[in-house]
Amino acid sequence: MLEFLQFTVMVDLGYALAALLGLFLGLRWLDKRNGRPWAQTMDIIRSDALAAAVYYAARWAGACLVVAAFLSR
């Protein structure tokens, strides 16, 4: 029984890693399609505290939702 539990935990961690990797690659792809340099966008976001807070909160929430979607199978 313990082996089965260890296996399912490892599979779930693999799904979580795949979800985060897919999220990262998807965001990089969208950044390239945007045509604006990422450094310029981050300068704009960091210049305003509210914009930075919203950006980082949305980024974490999005990552959590993607992982949850993969793990809910």
C-alpha positions in Angstrom: 0.0 0.0 0.0 2.8 2.4 0.8 4.4 1.8 -2.6 1.1 2.7 -4.3 1.0 5.9 -2.3 4.6 6.8 -3.2 3.8 6.1 -6.8 0.7 8.4 -6.9 2.6 11.2 -5.1 5.4 11.0 -7.7 2.9 11.0 -10.6 1.2 14.0 -9.1 4.5 15.8 -8.7 5.3 15.0 -12.3 1.9 16.5 -13.4 2.6 19.6 -11.3 6.0 20.0 -12.9 4.6 19.5 -16.4 1.9 22.1 -15.6 4.4 24.7 -14.4 6.7 24.0 -17.3 3.8 24.4 -19.7 2.7 27.6 -18.0 6.3 29.0 -18.2 6.7 28.1 -21.9 3.2 29.4 -22.7 3.9 32.8 -21.0 7.2 33.1 -22.9 5.5 32.3 -26.1 2.9 35.0 -25.4 5.6 37.5 -24.5 7.3 36.9 -27.9 4.0 37.3 -29.7 3.5 40.6 -27.9 6.5 42.2 -29.6 7.4 44.3 -26.6 10.7 43.6 -24.8 10.1 41.9 -21.5 12.6 44.3 -19.7 10.5 47.3 -20.8 7.3 45.7 -19.6 8.8 44.9 -16.2 10.1 48.5 -15.8 6.5 49.7 -16.3 5.1 47.2 -13.9 7.7 47.9 -11.2 7.3 51.6 -11.4 3.8 51.3 -9.9 3.3 49.3 -6.6 -0.3 48.5 -7.4 0.5 47.2 -10.9 3.3 45.0 -9.4 1.0 43.6 -6.7 -1.7 42.8 -9.3 0.8 41.3 -11.7 2.5 39.0 -9.1 -0.8 38.0 -7.5 -2.3 37.1 -10.9 0.8 35.2 -11.9 0.7 33.0 -8.7 -3.1 32.5 -9.0 -2.7 31.5 -12.6 0.0 29.0 -11.7 -2.1 27.5 -9.0 -5.1 27.1 -11.3 -3.0 25.4 -13.9 -1.5 23.0 -11.4 -5.0 22.3 -10.0 -6.4 21.6 -13.4 -3.6 19.1 -14.2 -4.0 17.4 -10.8 -7.8 17.2 -11.0 -7.7 14.9 -14.0 
